[in-house]
Amino acid sequence: MNAPQSTPARTQERTVRCPGCGGQSLYSPANAYRPFCSERCKKIDLGAWASEQFAVAIKTESSLLDPDLG
């Protein structure tokens, strides 16, 4: 009896827009900085998060804000 053949993993390499500079970036495991095009763009983005230029919006509920409702 033959063992089932496994299909080789497809490596999807595509080009995407770098969120840092807007240039072309290779989106594949070969690019250690993906989705960024370079270490520079990745560090600039990290710095923006660290300095709170970016923030994740959260939905607050009134019961969390009013201790009398808690």
C-alpha positions in Angstrom: 0.0 0.0 0.0 1.4 3.4 -1.0 1.6 6.2 1.6 -0.3 9.3 0.8 1.8 11.9 -1.0 2.2 15.2 0.7 2.1 18.3 -1.3 5.0 20.6 -0.8 4.3 23.8 1.1 3.6 26.7 -1.2 5.7 29.7 -0.5 3.6 32.7 -1.3 5.9 35.5 -2.3 4.1 38.7 -3.2 4.9 42.3 -3.2 3.0 44.6 -0.8 3.1 48.3 0.1 5.5 49.0 3.0 3.4 50.6 5.8 6.4 52.8 6.7 7.6 54.4 3.5 4.9 53.3 1.0 7.5 51.5 -1.2 7.5 48.0 -2.5 8.1 45.2 0.1 8.6 41.5 -0.5 6.0 39.7 1.7 7.6 36.3 2.2 9.6 34.4 4.8 12.8 35.6 3.0 12.1 39.2 4.2 12.8 39.3 7.9 11.2 42.7 8.2 7.9 41.9 6.5 5.5 43.7 6.0 8.2 46.4 6.1 10.7 46.8 3.4 13.7 47.3 5.7 14.9 47.4 9.3 14.7 51.2 9.2 11.0 51.2 8.4 10.3 48.6 11.0 12.1 50.6 13.7 10.4 53.8 12.8 7.0 52.1 13.2 8.1 50.6 16.5 9.2 54.1 17.7 5.9 55.6 16.8 4.0 53.0 18.9 6.5 53.5 21.8 6.0 57.3 21.7 2.2 56.8 21.6 1.8 58.3 18.2 -0.4 55.3 17.4 -3.0 53.8 19.7 -5.5 51.0 19.6 -9.1 52.3 20.1 -11.1 50.5 22.8 -14.8 50.5 23.4 -15.7 51.4 26.9 -18.9 50.6 28.7 -20.6 53.1 31.0 -20.6 50.5 33.8 -16.9 50.4 33.8 -16.7 54.2 34.1 -19.3 54.6 36.8 -18.4 52.8 40.1 -22.0 53.1 41.4 -23.2 50.7 38.6 -20.5 48.1 39.3 
